[in-house]
Amino acid sequence: MMKMYRPMLAELNLTYPQYLVMLVLWEEDGLSVSEIGERLSLDSGTLTPLLKRMQTANLLERKRAKDDERVVIVQLTSFGKKMQTKARSVPEKLFCQMGISISEIVSLKSTLDRLGA
């Protein structure tokens, strides 16, 4: 799957793991590093360097929480927010490339969810 995503994400200058982080933040901005890690099943040792590179690319900002200095909050920059518009076509392009319908994807996801439960 990542091989299929690569050319589409290259147009956005994103790697697949960065794309996943962006999807999480486009859904709910202002999450802590640990909340992002939980949603993506990534530990902070993997996530922190990834977030640092994304901050250098001006996609997001990392700030310490005011009420607890141990917590790092991640927020999209205006550039990161604008990128969502460009990224909207990625899933559709992927489905077309795979040659399967959205209903087949939904069915497959449902089956995989039952197996993972």
C-alpha positions as CSV (number, residue, x, y, z in Angstrom):
1,M,0.0,0.0,0.0
2,M,2.8,2.5,0.9
3,K,4.3,1.9,-2.5
4,M,1.0,3.0,-4.2
5,Y,0.8,6.1,-2.0
6,R,4.5,7.2,-2.6
7,P,4.0,9.1,-5.9
8,M,0.9,10.8,-4.7
9,L,2.5,11.8,-1.4
10,A,5.7,12.9,-3.2
11,E,3.6,15.7,-4.8
12,L,2.8,16.9,-1.3
13,N,6.4,16.4,-0.1
14,L,5.1,14.0,2.6
15,T,6.1,10.5,3.6
16,Y,3.5,7.9,4.4
17,P,4.0,8.3,8.2
18,Q,3.8,12.1,7.9
19,Y,0.6,11.7,5.9
20,L,-0.9,9.7,8.7
21,V,0.0,12.3,11.2
22,M,-1.5,15.0,9.0
23,L,-4.7,12.9,8.7
24,V,-5.0,12.7,12.5
25,L,-4.4,16.5,12.9
26,W,-6.8,17.4,10.1
27,E,-9.4,15.4,11.9
28,E,-8.6,17.0,15.3
29,D,-6.0,19.7,15.6
30,G,-4.2,20.4,18.9
31,L,-3.6,16.9,20.2
32,S,-0.8,15.9,22.5
33,V,2.1,13.7,21.2
34,S,0.8,10.8,23.2
35,E,-2.7,11.2,21.8
36,I,-1.3,11.1,18.2
37,G,0.8,8.1,19.2
38,E,-2.2,6.2,20.5
39,R,-4.3,6.9,17.4
40,L,-1.5,5.7,15.1
41,S,0.0,3.0,17.4
42,L,3.4,4.7,17.4
43,D,5.6,5.3,20.4
44,S,7.1,8.7,21.2
45,G,10.6,7.5,20.2
46,T,9.3,7.0,16.7
47,L,6.9,10.0,16.6
48,T,9.1,12.7,18.1
49,P,11.7,12.7,15.3
50,L,8.9,12.5,12.7
51,L,7.2,15.6,14.3
52,K,10.5,17.5,14.5
53,R,11.0,17.0,10.7
54,M,7.4,18.1,10.1
55,Q,7.9,21.2,12.2
56,T,11.1,22.0,10.2
57,A,8.9,21.7,7.1
58,N,6.5,24.3,8.6
59,L,3.6,21.7,8.7
60,L,3.0,21.9,12.4
61,E,4.1,23.4,15.7
62,R,5.0,21.7,19.0
63,K,4.4,23.5,22.2
64,R,4.5,22.6,25.9
65,A,1.0,22.5,27.5
66,K,0.5,25.4,29.9
67,D,-0.9,23.3,32.7
68,D,1.6,20.4,32.4
69,E,5.1,21.1,31.0
70,R,5.6,17.4,30.3
71,V,2.9,17.3,27.7
72,V,3.7,18.5,24.2
73,I,0.7,19.8,22.1
74,V,0.9,19.6,18.3
75,Q,-0.9,22.1,16.2
76,L,-1.0,22.6,12.4
77,T,0.4,25.7,10.9
78,S,-1.6,27.6,8.4
79,F,0.5,25.9,5.7
80,G,-0.3,22.5,7.2
81,K,-4.0,23.4,7.3
82,K,-4.0,24.5,3.6
83,M,-2.3,21.3,2.6
84,Q,-5.5,19.4,3.4
85,T,-7.2,20.8,0.3
86,K,-4.4,19.4,-1.9
87,A,-4.5,16.0,-0.1
88,R,-8.2,15.5,-0.5
89,S,-7.7,13.8,-3.9
90,V,-5.2,11.2,-2.5
91,P,-7.8,8.5,-1.4
92,E,-9.8,8.8,-4.7
93,K,-6.6,8.5,-6.8
94,L,-5.6,5.5,-4.7
95,F,-9.0,3.8,-5.2
96,C,-8.8,4.4,-9.0
97,Q,-5.3,3.0,-9.1
98,M,-6.4,-0.1,-7.2
99,G,-9.4,-0.6,-9.4
100,I,-11.9,-1.3,-6.6
101,S,-15.0,0.5,-5.5
102,I,-15.5,2.4,-2.2
103,S,-18.1,-0.2,-1.2
104,E,-15.5,-2.9,-1.6
105,I,-13.0,-0.9,0.6
106,V,-15.7,-0.3,3.3
107,S,-16.5,-4.1,3.3
108,L,-12.8,-4.9,3.5
109,K,-12.3,-2.5,6.4
110,S,-15.2,-3.9,8.2
111,T,-13.8,-7.5,7.8
112,L,-10.4,-6.4,9.0
113,D,-11.9,-4.6,12.0
114,R,-13.7,-7.7,13.0
115,L,-10.5,-9.8,12.7
116,G,-8.5,-7.2,14.8
117,A,-11.2,-7.0,17.5
